[in-house]
Amino acid sequence: MVNIEFNPLFSGPIKYPFAFSKFKTQVGEPLIPIFVSIDAVFTPFLEPIEPSSLTINFGTKNKGLNAMFTMMNLERIVVGIQGLGISEIAYQNSLAYAKERKQGKTNNSKSTNGADHIIEHADIKKSLLNMKSIIEGERALCFWLSQQTEVSLNHKDEKVRQEASDFVSLMTPVVKTMFTDMGMEITSDAMQVHGGYGYTKDQGIEQLYRDNRITPIYEGTNSIQAIDLVFRKLVNKNGNIIDRYLDMIKNDCNIGDEKIKPFGEDFNIHIEILSNFTSWIKEKIQNSKDDASAACNDYLKALGFVSIAHAWIKVLEVSFKDYDNNKDFYEDKIQTAKFYFKRVLPRVESHFKSATTGSDYIMNFKFK
């Protein structure tokens, strides 16, 4: 058994934290300090000790690998949420900056004293809406995943628990990869909104970009997550998980409200594309693994964008139902969802078309 004491230390006014952990055994072996410097590079190191001087046992004997993957899958979700959190900070800073910064005149400028605020320019508005629609959709998906996690642990019906567990397993690589890759896109867009100031340290945006850059790498690189999704999570010993998931979200979005109908039509178009993509990739897993491998990242993105769209449909269901109770709040949600369905969800088709061109021209290429 091990007692673990943790004390956070901070190095003065700069914002890079240093962690100091002390591991102490019950039999009185010496304290072993672990210093972790979190900067542009993550550098942990242990003070040298004799191999026999410290033994740590966690969990059941000979079940360590199972325990490790339980921890690792949780961490993959947490890393995805880390990417979401950094994205939110980048968006909030960009929104505030765009409301203050003046540059150029808009197409319909009514200004009589020079430049307009950059938030009035169409391209800046589009960038901000892109950030906002992805972030809020991801957050809604997180709530759904949290709910499924609770069901998988606590529901009285074993079959319901198992199905929820399968959905959590399916979505773990999606959340880890989508949220961190989109975090890179969003922090990059945030730097662009800030212009030259985004590239310098004055506004702190470049720090957010660098902080997020590790997230597609650790706890399993995003390409490994995509491979894991395609080759292990779609169909496994628990059955055809992906088809059950697609059926579930399709039925879940079959809502009678006429106001949701235009969103539902867009959703159905793209879930059909995803279904065709799924059939194609299942076939390639059997007869052309290189084709499947080369398509893994595209497939994960397509599934991710459709999953976020499902989360948005559920947000819209509440927004239209309770609209009169808080018109400003729900109108904001409706308009943000409209941008997602018109400008972000169509990426699904692009991923499908590029991925299904195969891999021969990739694998046969000779680098010199």
C-alpha positions in Angstrom: 0.0 0.0 0.0 1.1 3.6 -0.7 0.2 6.9 0.7 0.3 9.7 -1.9 0.7 13.3 -0.9 0.3 16.0 -3.5 1.3 19.6 -3.2 0.9 22.1 -6.1 3.6 24.6 -6.4 3.7 27.6 -8.7 6.8 29.4 -9.9 6.0 33.0 -9.1 4.1 35.2 -11.6 4.5 32.9 -14.6 1.7 30.5 -15.4 3.5 27.2 -15.8 2.6 25.0 -12.8 5.1 22.6 -11.2 3.8 19.6 -9.4 5.6 18.0 -6.5 4.4 14.5 -5.4 5.7 12.5 -2.4 5.3 8.7 -2.5 5.7 7.1 1.0 5.4 3.4 1.8 3.9 2.1 5.0 7.1 0.4 6.0 9.0 3.6 6.2 11.1 3.7 3.0 12.3 7.2 2.1 10.2 9.8 0.3 10.8 9.8 -3.4 10.1 13.3 -5.0 8.6 13.5 -8.5 9.0 16.9 -10.2 6.8 17.6 -13.2 7.5 20.7 -15.2 4.5 21.6 -17.4 5.7 23.9 -20.2 5.8 23.6 -23.9 7.3 20.2 -23.3 6.1 17.8 -20.5 9.2 16.5 -18.6 8.7 14.1 -15.7 11.6 12.5 -13.9 12.2 10.3 -10.9 15.0 10.7 -8.4 17.2 7.6 -8.8 16.4 4.8 -6.3 17.3 1.2 -5.8 14.9 -1.1 -7.8 14.0 -3.1 -4.7 13.4 -0.1 -2.4 9.8 0.6 -3.5 7.0 -1.8 -4.4 3.6 -0.5 -5.4 0.6 -2.8 -5.9 -2.7 -1.4 -7.2 -5.9 -3.5 -7.6 -6.2 -7.2 -8.0 -3.1 -9.3 -8.6 -2.6 -10.3 -12.3 -5.3 -7.9 -13.4 -3.1 -4.9 -13.8 -3.6 -4.6 -17.6 -7.4 -4.4 -17.1 -7.0 -1.7 -14.5 -4.6 0.2 -16.7 -7.1 0.3 -19.6 -9.9 1.3 -17.3 -7.8 4.3 -16.3 -6.6 4.9 -19.8 -10.1 5.0 -21.3 -11.2 7.5 -18.7 -8.1 9.6 -19.4 -8.9 9.6 -23.1 -12.3 11.1 -22.4 -10.7 13.6 -20.0 -8.1 14.6 -22.6 -10.9 15.2 -25.0 -12.6 17.4 -22.5 -9.3 19.2 -21.9 -9.3 20.1 -25.7 -12.9 21.3 -25.3 -12.0 23.5 -22.3 -9.0 25.1 -24.1 -11.3 25.7 -27.1 -13.8 27.5 -24.9 -11.1 29.8 -23.5 -9.8 30.5 -27.0 -13.4 31.3 -28.2 -14.2 33.6 -25.3 -11.0 35.6 -25.7 -11.6 35.8 -29.5 -15.1 37.0 -29.0 -14.1 39.7 -26.6 -11.2 40.9 -28.8 -13.4 41.0 -31.9 -15.8 43.3 -30.1 -13.1 45.7 -29.3 -10.7 45.6 -32.3 -11.5 48.0 -35.1 -10.1 47.3 -38.6 -11.5 48.2 -42.1 -15.1 48.9 -43.1 -17.8 46.3 -43.5 -19.8 45.9 -46.7 -22.8 47.7 -45.1 -20.8 50.0 -42.9 -22.7 52.9 -41.2 -19.6 54.2 -39.4 -18.8 57.9 -39.8 -15.6 57.9 -37.9 -13.3 55.3 -39.5 -13.1 51.5 -39.1 -15.7 49.1 -37.8 -15.3 46.5 -35.1 -13.9 43.3 -36.7 -16.8 41.2 -35.3 -19.0 43.0 -38.0 -17.0 41.4 -40.8 -18.5 38.3 -42.3 -15.3 36.2 -42.2 -14.7 37.0 -38.5 -18.3 36.2 -37.7 -18.0 32.9 -39.5 -14.9 32.0 -37.6 -16.5 32.8 -34.3 -19.7 30.9 -35.1 -17.5 27.9 -36.3 -15.9 27.9 -32.8 -19.1 28.4 -30.9 -21.2 25.8 -32.8 -18.5 23.1 -32.5 -17.8 23.8 -28.8 -21.5 23.8 -27.7 -22.2 20.7 -29.7 -19.2 18.9 -28.2 -20.4 20.0 -24.7 -23.9 18.6 -25.3 -22.3 15.3 -26.6 -20.2 15.2 -23.3 -23.4 15.4 -21.3 -24.9 12.5 -23.3 -21.7 10.4 -22.8 -21.8 11.2 -19.0 -25.4 10.0 -18.9 -24.5 6.8 -20.7 -21.6 6.2 -18.3 -23.9 6.5 -15.3 -26.4 4.1 -17.0 -23.5 1.6 -17.7 -22.6 1.6 -14.0 -25.9 1.9 -12.2 -28.9 0.7 -14.2 -30.7 -2.3 -12.8 -31.1 -4.1 -16.1 -27.8 -5.8 -17.2 -28.7 -5.5 -20.9 -29.2 -1.8 -20.6 -26.0 -1.5 -18.7 -24.1 -3.4 -21.4 -25.5 -1.4 -24.2 -24.6 1.9 -22.5 -21.1 0.5 -21.9 -20.8 -0.4 -25.6 -21.8 3.1 -26.6 -19.3 4.7 -24.1 -16.6 2.4 -25.6 -17.5 3.4 -29.1 -17.5 7.1 -28.4 -14.3 7.2 -26.3 -11.9 7.4 -29.3 -14.3 9.8 -31.0 -14.4 12.2 -28.0 -10.7 12.0 -27.5 -9.9 12.7 -31.2 -12.6 15.0 -32.3 -12.4 17.3 -29.3 -8.6 17.7 -29.5 -8.4 18.0 -33.3 -11.2 20.6 -33.2 -9.3 22.2 -30.4 -6.3 22.7 -32.8 -8.6 24.2 -35.4 -10.3 26.5 -32.9 -7.1 27.7 -31.2 -5.6 28.3 -34.6 -8.7 30.3 -35.7 -8.5 32.2 -32.4 -4.9 33.2 -33.3 -6.1 34.4 -36.7 -8.9 36.5 -35.2 -6.3 38.2 -33.0 -4.1 38.8 -36.1 -0.5 39.5 -35.3 -1.3 39.9 -31.6 -2.4 36.3 -31.6 1.1 35.1 -32.6 2.8 37.1 -29.8 2.5 36.5 -26.1 0.6 39.7 -25.4 -2.9 38.1 -25.6 -2.0 34.6 -24.4 -3.6 32.9 -27.5 -0.4 31.4 -28.7 -0.1 29.7 -25.3 -3.5 28.1 -25.7 -2.5 26.7 -29.1 0.7 25.3 -27.6 -1.1 23.9 -24.6 -3.6 22.1 -26.8 -1.0 20.8 -29.2 -0.1 17.9 -26.8 -3.7 16.7 -26.6 -3.8 14.9 -30.0 -0.6 13.1 -29.0 -0.9 11.8 -25.5 -3.1 9.0 -24.1 -2.8 7.4 -27.5 -2.3 9.5 -30.6 -5.4 10.4 -32.6 -4.4 8.2 -35.4 -4.2 5.2 -33.0 -7.6 6.2 -31.6 -9.1 6.1 -35.2 -7.5 2.7 -35.8 -8.9 1.5 -32.5 -12.4 2.8 -33.4 -12.5 1.1 -36.9 -10.8 -2.2 -36.1 -12.0 -2.8 -32.5 -15.0 -0.7 -31.6 -17.4 -0.9 -34.6 -18.0 -4.6 -34.4 -16.7 -6.8 -31.6 -17.5 -9.6 -29.3 -20.6 -7.7 -28.0 -22.0 -7.4 -31.5 -22.5 -4.8 -34.2 -22.1 -1.8 -31.9 -22.0 0.8 -34.7 -25.3 -0.3 -36.3 -27.0 -0.2 -32.9 -25.7 3.3 -32.3 -26.7 4.6 -35.7 -30.2 3.1 -35.3 -30.5 4.7 -31.8 -29.5 8.2 -32.8 -31.7 8.0 -36.0 -34.7 7.0 -33.9 -33.8 9.6 -31.3 -33.9 12.3 -33.9 -37.2 11.3 -35.4 -39.0 14.2 -33.7 -42.5 15.4 -34.8 -41.9 19.1 -34.1 -42.2 20.9 -37.5 -39.6 23.5 -36.3 -37.0 20.8 -36.0 -37.9 19.3 -39.3 -35.3 21.2 -41.5 -32.5 20.2 -39.1 -33.8 16.6 -39.1 -33.7 16.5 -42.9 -30.1 17.7 -42.9 -29.3 15.1 -40.2 -30.9 12.2 -42.1 -28.9 13.1 -45.3 -25.6 12.9 -43.4 -26.5 9.8 -41.3 -27.2 8.1 -44.6 -23.8 9.1 -45.8 -22.3 7.8 -42.6 -24.2 4.5 -43.0 -22.8 4.1 -46.5 -19.3 4.9 -45.1 -19.8 2.3 -42.4 -20.8 -0.4 -44.9 -17.8 0.4 -47.1 -15.3 0.3 -44.2 -16.7 -3.0 -42.8 -16.2 -4.5 -46.3 -12.6 -3.1 -46.5 -11.7 -4.5 -43.0 -12.4 -7.9 -44.5 -10.8 -7.6 -47.9 -8.5 -4.6 -48.0 -7.1 -3.6 -44.6 -4.9 -0.8 -46.1 -8.0 0.8 -47.6 -9.6 0.7 -44.1 -6.5 1.9 -42.4 -6.1 4.9 -44.7 -9.8 5.8 -44.1 -9.7 5.5 -40.3 -9.2 9.2 -39.5 -11.9 10.2 -42.1 -14.3 7.7 -40.7 -13.8 8.9 -37.1 -14.4 12.5 -38.2 -17.6 11.6 -40.1 -18.9 9.7 -37.0 -17.9 12.6 -34.8 -19.6 15.3 -36.8 -22.8 13.2 -37.0 -22.7 12.5 -33.2 -22.4 16.2 -32.5 -25.3 16.8 -34.8 -27.3 14.3 -32.8 -26.5 16.2 -29.6 -27.6 19.4 -31.3 -30.9 17.9 -32.2 -31.5 17.1 -28.6 -30.6 20.7 -27.6 -33.0 22.0 -30.3 -35.8 19.8 -28.9 -35.5 21.5 -25.6 -34.9 25.0 -27.2 -38.2 24.9 -29.2 -40.2 23.4 -26.4 -39.1 25.9 -23.7 -38.6 28.8 -26.1 -41.0 31.2 -24.4 -39.4 30.7 -21.0 -36.1 32.2 -22.2 -36.3 33.6 -25.7 -32.9 35.2 -25.9 -31.1 32.1 -24.6 -32.9 29.6 -26.8 -32.8 31.8 -29.9 -29.0 31.8 -29.5 -29.0 28.0 -29.4 -31.2 27.7 -32.5 -29.1 30.1 -34.6 -25.9 28.4 -33.5 -27.3 25.0 -34.4 -28.3 26.4 -37.8 -24.7 27.4 -38.5 -23.5 23.9 -37.4 -25.9 22.1 -39.8 -25.2 24.4 -42.7 -21.4 24.9 -42.4 -19.9 22.2 -40.2 -22.0 19.0 -40.7 -21.4 18.9 -44.5 -17.8 18.1 -43.8 -19.1 14.5 -43.4 -19.5 14.1 -47.2 -16.0 15.4 -47.9 -14.5 12.8 -45.5 -16.6 10.1 -47.1 -15.6 11.0 -50.7 -11.9 11.3 -50.0 -11.6 8.2 -47.9 -13.5 5.9 -50.3 -11.0 6.6 -53.1 -8.9 3.7 -51.6 -5.3 3.4 -50.7 -3.4 2.0 -53.8 -2.1 5.4 -54.8 -0.9 5.8 -51.2 0.7 2.4 -50.6 2.3 2.2 -54.1 4.0 5.6 -53.8 7.8 5.4 -53.6 9.5 8.1 -51.6 13.0 8.9 -52.9 
